[in-house]
């Protein structure tokens, strides 16, 4: 599920720190506003659950140092395929900084609606929801090993077998991609890896790991998983929140 084009877990690591340490007023040159994508929750029916998802993002500095950011959030899907997701700020790991919820998202594949709610403002934007992209991800893509087009590099696929995660059986796959020097302005070959452990029963990844020279290491882990219908109250607009319908007059910036 996405906010407009993307569902924001957190902006760049610098932004996360600024949330806790204060920010410099005014505009500044440079910088990057990044989006960390999470696991995809597909709106399939008849596979309800409630779960806790932990995220860890390790960033690598030019001098070899690492910076690690974490959060934990709740997700749920009912038998109708409706999805509830919380979004929490990433915060420095093992630091005296508390994360806080910055969004609640509720999607309905039958009504084609998405409520994107801000706990801070007690406001919800009602937007159109097209579940086609998430539904296309119900079955994970598993390709074949070999060279990339135009001699850019190569890709290797591995089947990792089966693994029980949070009480659910999953099937593991690893994709390793190597880009030759010069493809991305790189002076040496670049290698990235994607590993995911997929539940065929529930159509989601219970563990997903991505590594690469530009993104660092991102790990998404389901730490608690309860099959069965969640509390139906989760799929209602939170009490006391105002709703603005953006389906006819979306913000001009979208």
C-alpha positions in Angstrom: 0.0 0.0 0.0 1.3 3.4 -0.9 0.8 7.1 -0.1 0.2 8.5 -3.6 3.2 6.9 -5.3 4.9 5.5 -2.3 4.2 4.6 1.3 6.6 6.5 3.5 8.2 4.7 6.4 10.6 7.5 7.0 12.5 10.2 5.1 16.3 10.1 4.9 18.3 9.1 7.9 19.3 12.8 8.3 15.6 13.7 8.5 15.0 11.1 11.2 17.8 12.5 13.3 16.4 16.0 12.8 13.1 14.9 14.2 14.8 14.1 17.5 17.6 16.7 17.7 16.0 19.8 16.1 16.6 21.1 12.6 18.4 24.1 11.1 15.9 26.7 9.9 15.9 27.8 6.3 16.7 26.0 3.1 20.1 24.4 2.4 21.9 23.2 -0.7 22.2 19.5 -1.4 20.9 16.6 0.5 18.6 13.7 -0.4 15.0 12.9 0.5 14.8 9.2 0.4 11.9 6.8 0.8 12.3 3.4 2.5 9.9 0.9 1.1 8.6 -1.8 3.4 7.2 -5.3 2.6 4.2 -5.4 0.4 0.9 -6.4 2.0 -1.4 -7.8 -0.7 -5.2 -7.3 -0.3 -6.1 -10.9 -0.9 -9.3 -12.3 0.8 -9.6 -15.3 3.1 -6.1 -15.0 4.5 -6.5 -12.8 7.6 -3.8 -12.0 10.1 -2.5 -9.6 12.7 1.3 -9.1 12.9 4.2 -7.0 14.2 6.8 -5.9 11.7 10.3 -4.8 12.7 12.5 -2.8 10.4 16.3 -2.3 10.7 18.2 -0.1 8.2 22.0 -0.1 8.3 23.6 2.8 6.4 27.3 2.8 5.5 29.4 6.0 5.7 32.3 6.7 3.4 34.8 6.1 6.1 33.4 2.7 6.9 31.3 3.6 9.9 27.7 2.4 10.1 24.5 4.0 11.2 21.6 1.8 12.2 17.9 2.9 12.4 15.0 0.9 13.6 11.2 0.9 14.1 8.4 -1.5 14.8 4.8 -1.3 13.6 1.6 -3.2 13.5 -0.1 -4.5 10.4 -3.3 -6.5 9.8 -5.5 -7.8 7.0 -9.0 -9.2 7.4 -10.9 -11.9 5.5 -12.2 -9.2 3.0 -8.7 -8.2 2.1 -8.9 -4.9 3.9 -5.5 -3.8 5.2 -4.5 -1.8 8.3 -0.9 -0.4 8.6 0.8 1.8 11.0 3.8 3.9 10.0 6.4 4.9 12.6 9.5 7.1 12.4 12.8 5.3 12.1 15.0 6.2 15.1 18.7 5.5 15.9 19.2 2.0 17.3 20.1 1.8 21.0 19.8 5.6 21.4 17.6 7.3 23.9 15.1 8.3 21.3 11.5 7.1 21.1 9.8 6.5 17.8 6.3 7.8 17.2 3.5 6.9 14.8 3.3 9.3 11.9 0.6 7.6 9.7 -2.3 5.1 9.9 -3.4 3.6 6.6 -6.6 1.7 6.0 -7.3 0.3 2.5 -10.4 -1.4 1.1 -10.0 -3.3 -2.2 -13.7 -3.6 -2.7 -14.5 0.1 -2.1 -11.2 1.1 -3.8 -10.5 3.5 -0.9 -7.4 4.4 1.1 -7.6 6.5 4.3 -4.2 8.0 5.1 -4.5 9.4 8.6 -2.2 11.7 10.6 -2.3 11.1 14.3 -0.6 14.4 14.9 -3.2 16.4 13.0 -6.2 14.0 13.6 -6.9 14.3 9.9 -7.5 11.6 7.3 -7.1 12.0 3.5 -9.5 9.8 1.6 -7.9 8.7 -1.6 -8.6 6.3 -4.5 -7.0 2.9 -4.0 -6.0 0.6 -6.9 -4.9 -2.7 -5.5 -3.7 -4.0 -8.9 0.0 -3.5 -8.1 -0.1 -5.2 -4.7 -2.1 -8.1 -6.1 0.5 -8.6 -8.8 3.0 -9.2 -6.0 1.0 -12.1 -4.4 3.4 -14.6 -6.1 7.1 -13.6 -5.8 9.0 -13.4 -9.0 11.7 -16.0 -9.3 13.9 -15.5 -12.4 16.8 -17.5 -13.9 20.5 -17.0 -13.5 22.6 -15.5 -16.3 23.9 -12.4 -17.9 22.0 -9.1 -17.9 21.1 -7.4 -21.2 23.7 -5.4 -23.1 26.6 -6.9 -21.1 25.7 -4.8 -18.0 26.5 -7.7 -15.6 24.9 -10.8 -14.3 22.3 -12.1 -11.9 22.2 -15.3 -9.9 19.1 -16.9 -8.3 19.2 -19.4 -5.4 16.5 -21.5 -3.8 17.1 -21.4 0.0 14.6 -24.1 1.1 12.0 -23.8 3.8 12.0 -22.0 7.1 9.5 -21.5 9.9 9.2 -17.8 10.9 6.9 -16.7 13.7 5.1 -20.0 13.4 4.5 -19.8 9.6 6.1 -21.9 7.0 8.0 -19.9 4.3 10.1 -20.6 1.2 13.3 -18.7 0.7 14.9 -17.2 -2.4 18.0 -15.1 -2.9 18.8 -12.9 -5.9 22.3 -11.5 -6.3 23.0 -8.9 -9.0 26.4 -7.7 -10.1 26.8 -4.7 -12.3 30.0 -4.2 -14.3 32.2 -1.2 -13.9 30.9 1.9 -15.7 27.2 0.9 -15.8 26.2 3.3 -13.0 29.2 5.5 -13.1 31.0 3.0 -10.8 34.7 2.4 -11.2 34.4 -1.1 -9.8 31.7 -3.9 -10.1 28.7 -3.3 -7.8 26.9 -6.2 -6.1 23.5 -6.1 -4.5 21.4 -8.8 -2.9 17.7 -9.4 -2.3 16.6 -12.3 0.0 13.0 -13.0 0.9 11.1 -15.7 2.8 7.6 -16.0 1.4 4.5 -17.5 2.9 2.5 -19.1 0.2 -0.5 -19.5 2.6 -0.7 -15.7 3.3 0.9 -14.3 0.2 3.4 -12.1 2.0 7.1 -12.1 2.9 7.8 -12.8 6.6 11.5 -11.9 6.2 12.9 -9.7 3.6 16.6 -8.5 3.3 18.1 -6.1 0.8 21.7 -5.1 0.6 23.6 -2.8 -1.8 26.4 -0.2 -1.9 24.0 2.7 -2.0 21.1 1.5 0.2 23.1 -0.3 2.9 21.3 -3.2 4.5 17.5 -3.2 5.0 15.9 -6.0 7.0 12.1 -6.4 7.5 11.1 -9.1 9.9 7.7 -10.3 11.1 8.3 -10.9 14.8 4.7 -11.8 15.8 2.1 -13.3 13.6 -1.5 -14.3 14.6 -3.7 -15.9 11.9 -7.4 -15.1 12.0 -9.6 -12.0 11.6 -8.3 -8.9 13.4 -10.3 -6.5 15.5 -12.8 -5.0 13.0 -12.4 -1.6 14.7 -9.0 -1.3 13.0 -10.6 -0.8 9.7 -12.6 2.3 10.7 -11.5 5.9 10.7 -10.1 6.6 14.2 -12.5 8.3 16.5 -12.3 12.1 16.5 -10.4 12.3 13.1 -11.7 14.6 10.4 -11.8 13.3 6.8 -10.9 15.2 3.7 -12.0 13.6 0.4 -9.1 14.0 -2.0 -10.5 11.8 -4.8 -12.1 14.6 -6.8 -9.7 17.4 -5.9 -6.3 15.9 -5.1 -3.5 18.2 -3.8 -1.9 20.2 -6.7 1.5 18.7 -5.9 0.4 15.1 -6.7 
